[in-house]
Amino acid sequence: MSPAGTPAQQFAAFAARTAAHGAPDALRDDLVARTADLLGNCLAARDAEPARVTAAVVAEWGGTPAATSLADGRRLPAPSAALVNGTLAHSLDFDDTHLPSVLHPSAAVLPAALAAAEAVGASGTAYLDAAAVGVELTCRLGMAGYDEELGNSVFFEHGQHATAICGAVGAAVAVGMLRGLDAEGLTSAIGIAASTGAGIIEANRTGGTVKRVHCGWAAHAGVAAADLARHGLTGPPTVLEGRFGFLRAFCGERTHVERVTDDLGEHWETLRVFTKPYPCNHFTHAGIDAALRMRSDGITAERVVELTLGAPAPVLRTIAEPAEEKAAPRSGYHAAFSGPYTVAAALLGGGGLGLSHDDFTDTAAADPARLALAGRVRCVADEESTAIFPHQFPAVLTARLDSGESVTERIVANRGGPDRPLGDDEVAEKFRTNAVRSVPEQDVPAVVDAVRELRGGRRVADLMDRTGALL
């Protein structure tokens, strides 16, 4: 143990200091945008089956009303609200992504922090500070399990969903800060949450809707862990690096525990989280960008003889295989994981910021024009893209035209990341297109204003009351 304590103790002390003195302005501003993004994603997902299931389950549980469910506007116990809202946040695969850990921190941490902040009457700034620290710990734990030689997360290599596992711990710290835990209590919250985080990604291979509940369960676990610590349950201070601790249990010897605390407070992984502009698998986004560029240059589907989509070799199993199913996806949901379909939809012209939810309905996925163009897309491994992955999800798209000419667009950096951030107007447009699936369009500006007012200290309860009343 170092003189400053174990990694868990060091991070807990940092969290306690941030709760007392506040996070940097840039972090508060970033979390305002992430909160708007999260709320929009939740509102867009209210009709998704996982939302119905979790809302029905927590209704059976009952309990003391304390926080707002974005599934139906009901007030629920804080852990129940966190479960429902975290499920909503992840249900449409539109939530943000940290690279290269490839996890979705906001969908696990922010629903827990919102529920706790609403329950205790916390100010917007206290919520933003807690959410920033919780997201930071989630990302740093993901990086502690990232292996450069593999070019992948060890969590994922073992079939584990790093988002759910690391997110539970980050959520616990965020809730603990809002509940007023000191450094010792926050250390216990970390130690307790490490025993509750879980997530298996077999559903990505063979089906099932359970993965969409992973962020909800992480948020629920985070609230429970912080509350248990608040009432006196303790966790091991060596929970992260110990022989039977978090990192060794999940990742074996291929871990970097130092990444949990290196340059803590000076370097923020939170600022490297990517916001998705398109409601589909993140691996497809660079191909969409390339197709949109071609379309803006006047290339039409009628002129295209063949399209070749080059992508990092590891992503082909997700967006390109089996080839016949990716060229003709069985549903709108399957279309969101298809390189050929997403390229075709973008070249033909979609909605939103390039593609919208309307491009991933079952009807859109069966559109003859899109399927005809998708059938002319060939997916291959691209060496340059593979070398960059997973720090970005790049792609190169080449169109062979009926004139015999070939046109190529290469996208190295993903839109929505720190190298190509979305503008304020684009963030607002994404929120609008999400929110209008549940909220009358004339009421959307009021919700946006309420999110922005968090920065000035307005209570989280006011935001959630205003949003819940519209459902």
C-alpha positions as CSV (number, residue, x, y, z in Angstrom):
1,M,0.0,0.0,0.0
2,S,1.4,3.4,-0.9
3,P,1.6,6.2,1.6
4,A,-1.5,7.8,-0.1
5,G,-3.5,4.6,0.3
6,T,-4.7,1.9,-2.1
7,P,-6.1,2.9,-5.5
8,A,-9.6,2.7,-4.1
9,Q,-8.7,5.0,-1.2
10,Q,-6.9,7.4,-3.5
11,F,-9.8,7.7,-5.8
12,A,-12.3,8.0,-2.9
13,A,-10.2,10.9,-1.5
14,F,-10.3,12.6,-4.9
15,A,-14.0,12.2,-5.1
16,A,-14.5,13.6,-1.6
17,R,-12.3,16.6,-2.5
18,T,-14.3,17.2,-5.7
19,A,-17.6,17.1,-3.8
20,A,-16.2,19.7,-1.4
21,H,-14.6,22.0,-3.9
22,G,-16.3,21.3,-7.3
23,A,-15.2,20.0,-10.6
24,P,-13.5,22.1,-13.3
25,D,-15.8,24.3,-15.4
26,A,-15.0,22.2,-18.5
27,L,-16.3,19.1,-16.8
28,R,-19.5,20.7,-15.6
29,D,-20.1,22.0,-19.1
30,D,-19.4,18.5,-20.6
31,L,-21.8,16.9,-18.1
32,V,-24.6,19.3,-19.0
33,A,-24.3,18.1,-22.6
34,R,-24.1,14.5,-21.6
35,T,-27.2,14.8,-19.4
36,A,-29.2,16.3,-22.3
37,D,-27.9,13.4,-24.5
38,L,-28.9,10.8,-21.9
39,L,-32.4,12.3,-21.3
40,G,-33.0,12.4,-25.1
41,N,-32.0,8.8,-25.4
42,C,-34.3,7.8,-22.6
43,L,-37.3,9.6,-24.0
44,A,-36.7,8.0,-27.4
45,A,-36.6,4.5,-25.9
46,R,-39.9,4.6,-24.0
47,D,-41.6,2.1,-26.5
48,A,-38.7,-0.4,-26.3
49,E,-39.6,-3.7,-24.8
50,P,-36.9,-3.6,-22.1
51,A,-38.5,-0.4,-20.8
52,R,-41.9,-2.0,-20.5
53,V,-40.4,-5.0,-18.6
54,T,-38.4,-3.0,-16.1
55,A,-41.2,-0.6,-15.5
56,A,-43.6,-3.5,-14.8
57,V,-41.1,-5.1,-12.4
58,V,-40.4,-2.0,-10.3
59,A,-44.2,-1.4,-10.1
60,E,-44.5,-4.8,-8.5
61,W,-41.7,-4.0,-6.1
62,G,-43.3,-0.8,-4.8
63,G,-41.6,1.3,-2.2
64,T,-41.2,4.9,-1.1
65,P,-41.4,7.4,-4.1
66,A,-38.2,9.4,-4.4
67,A,-37.2,9.8,-8.0
68,T,-38.8,10.0,-11.5
69,S,-39.1,7.2,-14.0
70,L,-38.7,8.4,-17.5
71,A,-40.7,5.4,-18.7
72,D,-44.0,6.8,-17.5
73,G,-43.3,9.8,-15.2
74,R,-44.0,7.8,-12.0
75,R,-42.0,8.5,-8.8
76,L,-40.2,5.4,-7.6
77,P,-37.6,4.5,-5.0
78,A,-34.2,5.8,-6.2
79,P,-32.8,2.3,-7.0
80,S,-35.9,1.5,-9.1
81,A,-35.8,4.8,-11.0
82,A,-32.1,4.2,-11.7
83,L,-32.9,0.7,-13.0
84,V,-35.6,1.9,-15.4
85,N,-33.8,5.0,-16.6
86,G,-30.5,3.2,-17.1
87,T,-32.3,0.6,-19.2
88,L,-33.9,3.3,-21.3
89,A,-30.6,5.0,-21.8
90,H,-29.0,1.9,-23.3
91,S,-32.0,0.4,-25.1
92,L,-31.4,2.0,-28.6
93,D,-27.6,1.8,-28.7
94,F,-27.5,5.6,-29.0
95,D,-25.6,6.2,-25.8
96,D,-22.1,7.7,-25.6
97,T,-18.9,5.6,-25.9
98,H,-15.4,5.9,-24.3
99,L,-12.5,4.8,-26.4
100,P,-10.4,2.7,-26.5
101,S,-12.1,0.9,-23.6
102,V,-15.3,0.7,-25.7
103,L,-17.7,1.2,-22.8
104,H,-20.8,3.4,-22.4
105,P,-20.3,5.3,-19.1
106,S,-23.1,7.8,-19.0
107,A,-25.9,5.3,-19.4
108,A,-24.7,3.5,-16.2
109,V,-23.6,6.5,-14.1
110,L,-26.0,9.4,-14.9
111,P,-29.3,7.6,-14.1
112,A,-28.0,6.6,-10.7
113,A,-26.7,10.2,-10.1
114,L,-30.0,11.7,-11.3
115,A,-32.0,9.4,-9.0
116,A,-29.9,10.2,-6.0
117,A,-29.8,13.9,-6.6
118,E,-33.5,14.1,-7.0
119,A,-34.0,12.0,-3.8
120,V,-31.8,14.3,-1.7
121,G,-32.8,17.6,-3.3
122,A,-29.3,18.2,-4.6
123,S,-28.3,21.2,-6.7
124,G,-27.4,20.9,-10.3
125,T,-23.8,21.7,-9.7
126,A,-23.5,19.0,-7.0
127,Y,-25.0,16.5,-9.5
128,L,-22.7,17.6,-12.3
129,D,-19.6,17.2,-10.1
130,A,-20.7,13.7,-8.9
131,A,-21.6,12.6,-12.4
132,A,-18.3,13.7,-13.7
133,V,-16.3,11.8,-11.1
134,G,-18.5,8.7,-11.5
135,V,-18.0,8.7,-15.3
136,E,-14.2,9.2,-14.7
137,L,-13.9,6.2,-12.5
138,T,-15.9,4.1,-14.9
139,C,-13.6,5.0,-17.8
140,R,-10.5,4.6,-15.8
141,L,-11.5,1.1,-14.7
142,G,-12.2,0.3,-18.3
143,M,-8.8,1.5,-19.3
144,A,-7.2,-0.6,-16.4
145,G,-8.6,-3.6,-18.3
146,Y,-7.5,-2.5,-21.8
147,D,-4.6,-4.4,-23.3
148,E,-2.6,-2.7,-26.0
149,E,-1.2,-6.0,-27.4
150,L,-4.7,-7.4,-27.8
151,G,-6.0,-4.1,-29.1
152,N,-9.1,-4.8,-27.1
153,S,-10.6,-4.8,-23.6
154,V,-9.7,-7.9,-21.6
155,F,-13.2,-7.7,-20.2
156,F,-14.6,-8.2,-23.7
157,E,-12.1,-11.0,-24.5
158,H,-13.6,-12.8,-21.5
159,G,-17.2,-12.3,-22.6
160,Q,-17.9,-9.6,-20.0
161,H,-19.7,-6.3,-20.6
162,A,-17.2,-3.7,-19.2
163,T,-19.9,-1.0,-19.2
164,A,-22.1,-2.9,-16.7
165,I,-19.2,-4.1,-14.5
166,C,-17.2,-0.8,-14.3
167,G,-20.3,1.3,-14.5
168,A,-21.7,-0.1,-11.2
169,V,-18.6,1.1,-9.4
170,G,-18.6,4.6,-11.0
171,A,-22.3,4.9,-10.2
172,A,-21.7,4.0,-6.6
173,V,-19.1,6.8,-6.2
174,A,-21.4,9.4,-7.9
175,V,-24.3,8.4,-5.6
176,G,-22.0,8.3,-2.5
177,M,-20.9,11.9,-3.2
178,L,-24.5,13.1,-3.4
179,R,-25.3,11.2,-0.2
180,G,-22.5,13.0,1.6
181,L,-20.1,10.1,2.2
182,D,-16.6,10.9,3.3
183,A,-13.5,9.3,1.8
184,E,-13.8,6.3,4.0
185,G,-17.4,5.8,3.1
186,L,-16.7,6.2,-0.6
187,T,-13.9,3.6,-0.3
188,S,-16.5,1.2,1.1
189,A,-18.9,2.1,-1.7
190,I,-16.3,1.2,-4.3
191,G,-15.6,-2.1,-2.4
192,I,-19.3,-3.0,-2.2
193,A,-20.1,-2.1,-5.8
194,A,-17.2,-4.2,-7.0
195,S,-19.2,-7.2,-5.7
196,T,-22.4,-6.2,-7.5
197,G,-21.2,-5.2,-11.0
198,A,-21.9,-7.9,-13.7
199,G,-22.7,-8.3,-17.4
200,I,-22.3,-11.1,-19.9
201,I,-22.3,-10.3,-23.6
202,E,-23.4,-13.6,-25.0
203,A,-26.6,-11.8,-26.1
204,N,-24.5,-10.0,-28.7
205,R,-23.9,-13.4,-30.4
206,T,-27.1,-15.4,-30.0
207,G,-29.9,-13.0,-29.0
208,G,-31.9,-11.9,-26.1
209,T,-32.8,-8.4,-24.8
210,V,-30.9,-8.7,-21.4
211,K,-28.0,-6.6,-22.6
212,R,-30.2,-3.5,-22.8
213,V,-30.8,-3.8,-19.0
214,H,-27.1,-3.9,-18.2
215,C,-26.8,-0.1,-17.7
216,G,-30.0,-0.1,-15.6
217,W,-28.7,-2.8,-13.4
218,A,-25.3,-1.0,-13.0
219,A,-27.1,2.2,-12.0
220,H,-29.4,0.2,-9.6
221,A,-26.3,-1.5,-8.1
222,G,-24.5,1.8,-7.7
223,V,-27.4,3.3,-5.7
224,A,-27.6,0.2,-3.5
225,A,-23.9,0.1,-2.9
226,A,-23.7,3.7,-1.8
227,D,-26.7,3.3,0.5
228,L,-25.3,0.2,2.1
229,A,-22.0,2.0,2.7
230,R,-24.0,4.9,4.2
231,H,-25.6,2.6,6.7
232,G,-22.3,1.0,7.7
233,L,-21.5,-1.9,5.4
234,T,-17.8,-1.9,4.5
235,G,-15.8,-3.0,1.6
236,P,-12.1,-4.1,1.2
237,P,-9.8,-1.1,0.6
238,T,-7.7,-3.3,-1.7
239,V,-10.7,-4.2,-3.8
240,L,-9.3,-3.0,-7.1
241,E,-5.7,-4.4,-7.0
242,G,-5.9,-7.2,-4.5
243,R,-5.2,-10.9,-5.2
244,F,-8.9,-11.6,-5.2
245,G,-9.9,-8.1,-6.2
246,F,-11.9,-6.5,-9.0
247,L,-9.2,-6.3,-11.8
248,R,-7.6,-9.8,-11.2
249,A,-11.0,-11.5,-10.9
250,F,-12.3,-10.1,-14.1
251,C,-9.1,-9.6,-16.2
252,G,-6.4,-11.8,-14.7
253,E,-2.9,-10.6,-14.9
254,R,-3.4,-8.4,-17.9
255,T,-4.3,-5.2,-16.1
256,H,-3.0,-1.7,-15.4
257,V,-4.3,-0.7,-12.0
258,E,-2.1,2.4,-12.1
259,R,-4.5,3.9,-14.7
260,V,-7.1,4.3,-12.0
261,T,-5.1,7.0,-10.3
262,D,-2.4,8.3,-12.7
263,D,-2.7,12.1,-13.1
264,L,-5.9,12.1,-11.2
265,G,-7.5,15.5,-11.3
266,E,-5.2,16.7,-14.1
267,H,-6.2,14.3,-16.9
268,W,-9.9,13.6,-17.4
269,E,-10.9,10.5,-19.4
270,T,-14.4,11.9,-19.2
271,L,-13.5,14.5,-21.8
272,R,-12.6,11.8,-24.3
273,V,-16.1,10.2,-24.3
274,F,-17.7,10.2,-27.8
275,T,-21.3,11.3,-28.4
276,K,-23.1,9.2,-31.1
277,P,-24.6,11.2,-33.9
278,Y,-26.4,8.2,-35.4
279,P,-28.7,5.6,-33.7
280,C,-26.8,2.5,-34.7
281,N,-23.8,0.5,-33.9
282,H,-20.8,2.7,-33.4
283,F,-18.6,0.6,-35.8
284,T,-20.9,1.7,-38.7
285,H,-20.5,5.5,-38.1
286,A,-17.4,6.2,-40.2
287,G,-18.8,4.4,-43.2
288,I,-22.0,6.5,-42.8
289,D,-19.8,9.7,-42.7
290,A,-18.0,8.6,-45.8
291,A,-21.3,8.0,-47.6
292,L,-22.7,11.3,-46.5
293,R,-19.6,13.1,-47.9
294,M,-20.1,11.3,-51.3
295,R,-23.7,12.3,-51.3
296,S,-22.9,15.9,-50.6
297,D,-20.5,15.8,-53.6
298,G,-23.3,14.8,-55.9
299,I,-22.8,11.0,-56.1
300,T,-26.1,9.3,-56.3
301,A,-27.1,5.6,-55.9
302,E,-28.0,5.4,-59.6
303,R,-24.4,6.0,-60.5
304,V,-22.9,3.4,-58.2
305,V,-21.9,0.1,-59.7
306,E,-20.2,-1.2,-56.5
307,L,-19.2,0.1,-53.0
308,T,-16.3,-1.3,-51.1
309,L,-16.4,-0.6,-47.3
310,G,-13.0,-1.0,-45.6
311,A,-13.1,-1.3,-41.9
312,P,-10.9,-2.5,-39.0
313,A,-10.6,-6.2,-39.2
314,P,-12.1,-6.8,-35.7
315,V,-15.3,-5.1,-36.5
316,L,-16.2,-7.1,-39.6
317,R,-17.7,-9.9,-37.5
318,T,-20.2,-7.3,-36.2
319,I,-21.1,-5.2,-39.2
320,A,-20.2,-7.5,-42.2
321,E,-20.9,-11.1,-41.3
322,P,-22.7,-13.1,-42.4
323,A,-22.7,-11.2,-45.6
324,E,-26.1,-12.2,-46.8
325,E,-27.8,-11.1,-43.6
326,K,-26.0,-7.8,-43.5
327,A,-27.0,-7.1,-47.1
328,A,-30.7,-7.8,-46.3
329,P,-31.2,-7.3,-42.5
330,R,-34.2,-9.0,-41.0
331,S,-35.4,-6.0,-39.0
332,G,-34.7,-2.4,-38.2
333,Y,-32.7,-3.5,-35.2
334,H,-30.5,-5.8,-37.3
335,A,-30.1,-3.0,-39.8
336,A,-28.4,-0.9,-37.1
337,F,-25.6,-3.4,-37.0
338,S,-25.1,-3.7,-40.8
339,G,-22.3,-1.9,-42.7
340,P,-23.9,-2.4,-46.1
341,Y,-27.3,-1.1,-45.0
342,T,-26.1,1.9,-43.1
343,V,-23.9,3.0,-46.0
344,A,-26.8,2.6,-48.4
345,A,-29.2,4.5,-46.2
346,A,-26.7,7.4,-45.8
347,L,-26.0,7.6,-49.5
348,L,-29.8,7.6,-50.3
349,G,-30.4,10.2,-47.7
350,G,-31.6,9.8,-44.1
351,G,-32.9,12.0,-41.3
352,G,-31.6,13.7,-38.2
353,L,-27.9,14.4,-38.2
354,G,-27.5,12.0,-41.2
355,L,-29.4,9.0,-40.1
356,S,-32.3,8.9,-37.6
357,H,-34.5,6.5,-35.8
358,D,-36.8,6.5,-38.9
359,D,-34.0,4.9,-40.8
360,F,-34.0,1.9,-38.5
361,T,-37.7,0.8,-38.5
362,D,-38.6,-2.5,-39.9
363,T,-40.2,-0.7,-42.9
364,A,-37.1,1.2,-43.7
365,A,-35.0,-1.9,-43.4
366,A,-37.2,-3.6,-46.1
367,D,-37.1,-0.6,-48.5
368,P,-36.2,-2.0,-52.0
369,A,-34.0,0.9,-52.9
370,R,-31.9,0.5,-49.8
371,L,-31.6,-3.2,-50.1
372,A,-30.7,-3.0,-53.8
373,L,-27.8,-0.6,-52.9
374,A,-26.8,-2.6,-49.8
375,G,-26.5,-5.6,-52.1
376,R,-23.8,-3.7,-54.0
377,V,-21.6,-3.1,-50.9
378,R,-18.6,-5.4,-50.3
379,C,-17.0,-5.2,-46.8
380,V,-13.2,-5.8,-46.4
381,A,-10.5,-5.4,-43.8
382,D,-8.6,-2.2,-44.2
383,E,-5.0,-2.2,-42.9
384,E,-4.8,1.5,-41.9
385,S,-8.2,1.4,-40.2
386,T,-7.1,-1.7,-38.3
387,A,-4.0,0.0,-37.0
388,I,-6.0,2.9,-35.6
389,F,-8.7,0.8,-34.0
390,P,-10.0,1.0,-31.2
391,H,-8.8,4.5,-30.5
392,Q,-11.1,5.5,-33.3
393,F,-13.6,3.4,-35.4
394,P,-12.3,4.5,-38.9
395,A,-13.4,3.4,-42.3
396,V,-12.7,3.9,-46.0
397,L,-15.4,3.8,-48.7
398,T,-14.8,3.5,-52.4
399,A,-17.5,3.9,-55.0
400,R,-17.0,2.5,-58.5
401,L,-19.3,4.5,-60.7
402,D,-21.0,3.7,-64.0
403,S,-18.5,6.1,-65.8
404,G,-15.7,3.8,-64.8
405,E,-14.4,6.4,-62.3
406,S,-13.7,5.4,-58.7
407,V,-14.2,7.8,-55.7
408,T,-12.8,7.2,-52.2
409,E,-13.6,8.8,-48.9
410,R,-11.5,7.9,-45.8
411,I,-12.7,8.8,-42.3
412,V,-10.0,8.6,-39.7
413,A,-11.7,10.3,-36.7
414,N,-15.3,9.7,-35.6
415,R,-17.8,12.4,-35.6
416,G,-18.9,13.2,-32.0
417,G,-15.4,12.6,-30.5
418,P,-12.9,15.1,-29.1
419,D,-11.3,15.4,-32.6
420,R,-14.6,16.1,-34.3
421,P,-17.1,17.2,-31.6
422,L,-20.7,17.9,-32.3
423,G,-21.6,21.5,-32.2
424,D,-24.2,22.9,-29.8
425,D,-26.8,23.0,-32.6
426,E,-26.1,19.4,-33.4
427,V,-26.4,18.3,-29.8
428,A,-29.7,20.2,-29.6
429,E,-31.0,18.6,-32.8
430,K,-30.1,15.1,-31.6
431,F,-32.0,15.8,-28.4
432,R,-35.0,17.2,-30.3
433,T,-35.3,14.2,-32.6
434,N,-35.1,11.9,-29.6
435,A,-37.4,13.8,-27.4
436,V,-40.3,14.3,-29.9
437,R,-40.8,10.5,-29.8
438,S,-42.3,11.0,-26.4
439,V,-42.8,14.8,-25.7
440,P,-44.8,17.3,-27.7
441,E,-42.4,19.3,-29.8
442,Q,-43.5,22.6,-28.3
443,D,-42.4,21.4,-24.9
444,V,-38.9,20.3,-25.9
445,P,-37.2,23.7,-25.4
446,A,-38.4,23.8,-21.8
447,V,-36.7,20.5,-21.1
448,V,-33.5,21.8,-22.8
449,D,-33.6,25.0,-20.7
450,A,-34.0,22.9,-17.5
451,V,-30.9,20.9,-18.3
452,R,-28.9,24.0,-19.0
453,E,-30.0,25.5,-15.7
454,L,-28.3,22.7,-13.8
455,R,-25.1,24.6,-14.6
456,G,-26.4,27.5,-12.5
457,G,-27.3,25.3,-9.6
458,R,-31.0,24.6,-10.3
459,R,-32.1,21.5,-8.4
460,V,-32.2,18.2,-10.3
461,A,-35.7,17.6,-8.9
462,D,-37.0,20.6,-10.9
463,L,-35.6,19.1,-14.1
464,M,-37.0,15.7,-13.4
465,D,-40.4,17.0,-12.3
466,R,-40.7,19.1,-15.5
467,T,-39.7,16.1,-17.7
468,G,-41.9,13.6,-15.9
469,A,-44.9,15.8,-16.1
470,L,-44.8,15.7,-19.9
471,L,-44.9,11.9,-20.0
